[in-house]
Amino acid sequence: MATFGMDMRRALYAGRLDRTGICRTLPGMSDSAPTGLLLVLSGPSGVGKTTIAHRVQERFDGIFSVSATTRPRSSDEVDGEDYTFVDPETFQTMLDAGEFLESAEVFGKHAYGTPRGPVQRRLDEGRLVILDIDVQGARQIRDSLPESFMLFILPPSEEELQRRLEARGRDDEEAIQRRFAEARHEIELATTSDLYDAFVVNADLETAIQETCELIAARMQHGPRESTA
């Protein structure tokens, strides 16, 4: 059985939760000097990343970054909440002006990007901003905002990841195998680079949430990782 995480580097600290379950401060942290943090969460489909991200948002009173996109808005989406919908010309103007922390074109058709301005304003307010993005996007974020905190969520094994993809019941077998292949590639990219600050193995959801929260709280206390350049 192929497993993940056995040899992964982990920054393990003792974070503290208040009685509401929200990660507030650690011993030695000053309530009078809030520190904003951009949290980048990455991980393959089926690993539980979205659930972890929402639980982290609740515990830290965090904010999800809203991406800009050129794709059409669906009937159940709200502009400015789900995405900021712009035309291709506006997107290109923003791109040329350096207004994105990261951007990408998906399937050679629609463009997506993380606007720098709204993220920076929330960071200046001392908030936790959460960005769910792939490895390629995370690499751009590291270049744009080096002090970001980057976590990668891993499955306990390849077999368990495939089981979770099948259990979702969203895709046919061909799509499941495609997602599984993409997941293996994403994991390989993440674990063979020095991009991520820590890895969390989601063998048990509540344990993974707790560990993720502790890592974030410790990062807020100790500051950015030291550059090895």
N, C-alpha and C positions, 0 to 999 in steps of 0.2 A: 504493500500500500504506500503510495506516495504521500508524504505529509509535508506540511508547510509550518515554518515557525520554530522548528527545533533549534536551528542555529542562528535565528534572527537576533539582531541587536535590539534590545528593549531598554528604554529609559523608564525604570520603575521607581516611582516616588509615592509618598503617602499623602494623597489629597484628602481634603475634608469636605463633607457635605453638611449644610445646615439642616434644620429640622424640616424645612420645606422640600428638601431634596435638591436644592439649587446649589451648585458649587459657587461659593462666594469668595472666601479668602483663605489663605493658609497662615500659620503662625509666622510672624515677621512681615506679612504683607500689610500695607497701609490702605485703609478704606478711603483715605483722603486723596489718594493718587491713583485713580483707576488707569489701567493699562489696556489699550485696545489690542486685539489680536485677530489676525486673519488665519482661520483654521481651514486647511485644505484636507478634505477627506477623499481618498481614492480607494478603489477596490473593484473587483469584477462583478458582473451581474450575478445575483443569487447569494452574495456573501453577507447580506444583511446591512449594508452600508447606509441605506436610506433610513431604516428604522433607528440605527444608532445615531445618525445625524439629527433626527427629530427629538430623540431623548436627550441628546446633548444640548440642543436648543432650549428645551424645557428647563434643564438643570442649571444652565448658565444664563438664562434669559437672553439667548443669542438671537442673531438676525441672519436669515439666509440672503446671500447675494443674489440679485436679480439680473439675469443675463439679458443682453440685447440680441435680437435675432431678426433676420430678414424673411423668415418663413411666415406664411399667413397665420393669423390668429384663429383658433378653433372657437366654436360657439360657447364653450364652457370655460374659456380662459379670460382672465382679466388683465388688461394692459397695465404694466407697472407693478403687478403682483406676481403673476406667473412668469412673464417675460416682458421686456420692453420691446415692442414691435416697431421696427423702422424699415424704410425702403432701402434697397441696395445702395442708392446714391448717398443717403445719410450715413449708412454704415461705413462706406468707403471713406467719407469725409472724416468720420470719427477715427478710423484706422490710421489715416494719413496724419492726423493731428496727434497721434500717440495717446488716444483717450482710452485704450483698452489695456488691462493688465495681461490679458491673453485673448486669443481669438483663433477660430478654426472654421474651415468650410467642411460641411458634412455631406457626403455622397456627391460632392461636386456641384451642389445645388443651392443649399441655404447656408448662410454664415451665422456664427454665434460668437459672442464676445462678452467678457466681463468688464463693464465700465469702471474706470479707475476712480472717478469723482465720488460716486455714492459710497464706495467701499472706504475711501480715505476719510470721508466725513464721519462715518460711523466709528472708524478707528480713533479719530480725534476725540470722539465723545467717550472713549474708553469701553466700547462695546466689543463683544465677540462676534465676528462676522464669519459665517460658515459657507464654504464653497465646495460643492460636490463636483469633482472633475477627474478626468483621466490623467494618465501619466504624462502624455504630451503636453496637456494644458498645465499640469503642475510644474513641469520644467520651465515653461514660460513665466509662471507666477514666481518661481524662485529667482529668475533673472530680474523681474519687474519689482518684486517686493521681497528681498532676501530674508527679512526677519519673519516671514510667515512661518507658521508651524504646520508641518505636513505629516499626516498619519495615513498609513495604508492598512486596510482591513483585509486579512487573509482568511481563507477557509481552513479548517483543520486538516483536510486532505482533498485530493482530486476527486476521490469517490464521493465524498460528502458534498462537494460543490456540484457534481453532476446530479446527485440525488435531489438537491435543492432546486436546481434548474428544472428538473422534471416535475417536481412536486408543485411548482407554481401553476402549472396547467395553462400557461399562456401561449406556448409555441408548439409547433409540430416537431417531429424528431430531427428534421434537417436543420431547423432554426436552433434547436437545443444544441446540436453538435457544433454549429457555427459559433454560438455564444460560448460554448465550452472551449473551443479553440482560441477564441479571442481572449477569454479569461486567462488561459495558460500563458498566452503571449504577454498580457498585461502584467501578470505576476512575475514573469521572467524579467521584464523591463524594470519593474520596481525593485526586485530583490537583488539585482546585479548592478544597481547604481547606488550612488551616495546621495540620492535626492531626498529620501524620506528621513524624518527625524526619529520615527519609531514605527513598529509594526504591531498590530493587535490581531491575535488569532481568535476568530469568533467560533469557538467550539460550543460555548454556552452564551446566549444573548445577554443575559443580565451581568454576567462576569465581564464580557467584552465592553458593555456600556460603562461599568464601574471602572475598568482599567483605562478606558478612553478618557473618562472624566478626570481621573487622577493624573494622567499625563498632561492634560490641558491645564489643570490647576497648578501643577508643578512648573510647567512652562511659563505661566503667568508670574510665578514667583521668581524663577531663576533667570528669565530673560532668554534672548536668542542663543542658539548654539554657536560656539566659537568657530570661526572660519578656519578651514584647514588649508586654505590656499597659501 
